[in-house]
Amino acid sequence: MTNHARPPRWTAAEMDSYERARDLLNAVISAYSGRIGVAPGPDVARALRAERAPLLAERDSLSADDRERVAEILFEMPERLRSVRAGGAGE
C-alpha cells in the first residue's frame, strides 16, 4: 500500500491569516466581555451582549476557506477592537 501525500488544502500564508483573524475576533469578544462585566446597568450590558453575539457566531463558523471574510476581519477588526476597548460600544 502506497501513501500518496495530498497537497495541503491551504497555504501557510492562508493559515496564518486565518489564525490572525480568529485571534482578532477573540480579542474583540474578550473586550466586549470585559465591558459587560463592568457595565453601569443592565441595558448597557444587554446592548454589549447584542453587539458581541454575531462575533461569537462568526468565530465559530469561520474557516480558512473564507478567504474574503478573513481579509475583511483583518482589515476591520483592529479598529473595532480599539473602539470597544476605548468604550465606544454599547452606549
PyMOL commands that set and color helices and strands:
alter all, ss='L'
color gray80, all
select helices_A, chain A and resi 12-37+42-61+67-86
alter helices_A, ss='H'
color red, helices_A
deselect
rebuild
show_as cartoon
